[in-house]
Amino acid sequence: MKEIFVRLERCLGCKSCELACAVEHSATKHLFAAIAETPRPRQRIYVESGRAHKMPLTCRHCEEAPCIDACITGAMHRDLRGVVTNVGGVQECIGCWMCLMVCPYGVVGRQVETKLALKCDLCPDRETPACVEACPTKALVYTEAEGFSRLVRQEAASTLAISLGR
């Protein structure tokens, strides 16, 4: 399954990913129209900033997802793509927020008006998630785990070759 990986050294903390995510999950899918929507569109990726780092956080779609185990209605489930979601299942989310309380990454949000838990769905209607496409520095990478490892190795090899004068 493809996942979103983060290149920490590239993140500027600009929050373009947050904005793109909120717009993608809006009814209109247009920035200026989305601003006026009710309920207000919410992002499913969060950029946290510390003194020495900026870190985009989103659902990791855990192999053993505590949010699935904690969901009292069974709405949180793994879909056919392997994505952990509370949408499109047999049961409906009732907004009890148990998933929010047990998420080790703190990336399950709440839409109070609709009483729905919100989390990354990897933008199922898109080839590449909106947050990844919006990142100006390519800090977010959407690929399989092995593809990300290969990318890191290739860049490390290039950096090493340059430092050796090759």
Secondary structure, DSSP 8 states (H G I E B T S, - for coil): --EEEE-GGG-----HHHHHHHHHTSSS--HHHHTT-SS----S-EEEE-SS-EEEE-----TT-HHHHH-SSS--EE-TTS-EESSSSSS------HHHHH-TT---EEETTTTEEE-----TTSSS-HHHHH-TT--EEEE-HHHHHHHHHHHHHHHHHHHTT-
